[in-house]
Amino acid sequence: MADITEHLPGSVFYRKENCKLVHGRISVNTNTLNLNPLTASSPVRPILAHRKDRAGSCSMTNSRILLVVASLALFSCSAPSDARPLAGEIDISGQATSSWATRLNPSGKIPNEGFRAVYFDRKNLSRPPATETVESIAIKYAWADFHQIDSPNFGGYWVGQLNFREATLKQITVSQSWAKARILIDGDVVFEGGESKSFDHEFSRGSHIVEVEYINNWHTTEFKVTIGDVVRESSPEEVLSYLRDHTSKNAGLNYVGIYESGSSDTRINLSVPRSGKPLVLWLSSYEAVDWNISASDHVEAVVMSSYAPGSRLSGILPKKVFHMRGGPRQHTEAKRCTCSGGGIFHCEDRSDLVAIASELKQASGLSLVGYAMKYAASDLSIVPFDEDVRQRVVAIRKSNDEAKRACSVHSNPDFDELFD
């Protein structure tokens, strides 16, 4: 410790005493380090350590190294023969588990709530895996943006326990792209394949071990498994009929269009500003999304329209929730169009916000009062759909029409007319 400088006072130290991890506050007097034990009421601050190099200058190091050293010291102690799982953990050793469990969860311990998640590089199995406890089974990232694991080499394993007081029918939904997955319940395979699908499974009364194995094969990783109540997919006609006949006349329609979540757990936090009137939310996405809604006004109905199955809702308790695949799916205010060689005028989008407002008004009788649109996001806020927005979209429409005409005129001229 001779190279620890005067920057250490107030930091927290950790050390091993009789196989127990104890900690205290460090103070410095001249060249003497004083290790003062902490009481339960002593405040604990983040640890920062500075180390003096040979030139006498200070360089900052992450003092989590101190934590790691202390932890390793603990592990060198002999564990008592009657060692039990930590508080909040369950020991499932000896119960039916997948072939991956021995390698990826050798302790046999799982969290009391949620899932133990293990992430690994399947082309470098000698590399230690990364682990964490998660609330749900979902992973989303590109390239090597997650634990420096190249997406095409990503492997994931989740294990947790579900408890039921009585026999319960649940719906299990798998959402994936270029990948394959396997789901085991109490050691029995209930799903294996590379498709996205929903299926029902009846859990008997008691506790059940759920394991999910996943192998990705693409430069992006998008995977989600949900276990929830059985939901029936509604047709656009059913949804629009309900909105037309069973919502308040002064209810305001809010449209949210997004391609995918920007969060690794596929969650989007949506904030709806107060209007003083009842609301209807139309949540459109391509990928499955966990929508977490914050709204102070009463939400009469929510429509979750996603191409991939498995979207979920939290934060509010609307009177009616619909799940559907049809309906508008737009995540930009206006069409994005370009002219390419050969006179091909291409627009990436099928519609625009003004057209969606008109379509939904005609079909449901509800006027669009707010919207939020983006390709990907973790947080969104509804903004007003007003005349300024309408005029902006209409102006882009006119600009696209002019660009389309110019594209056709200058696209493929005749040889003899090229220089005219």
Disulfide bonds with the S-S distance in Angstrom:
Cys19-Cys77 2.49
Cys337-Cys347 2.00
Cys339-Cys407 2.02
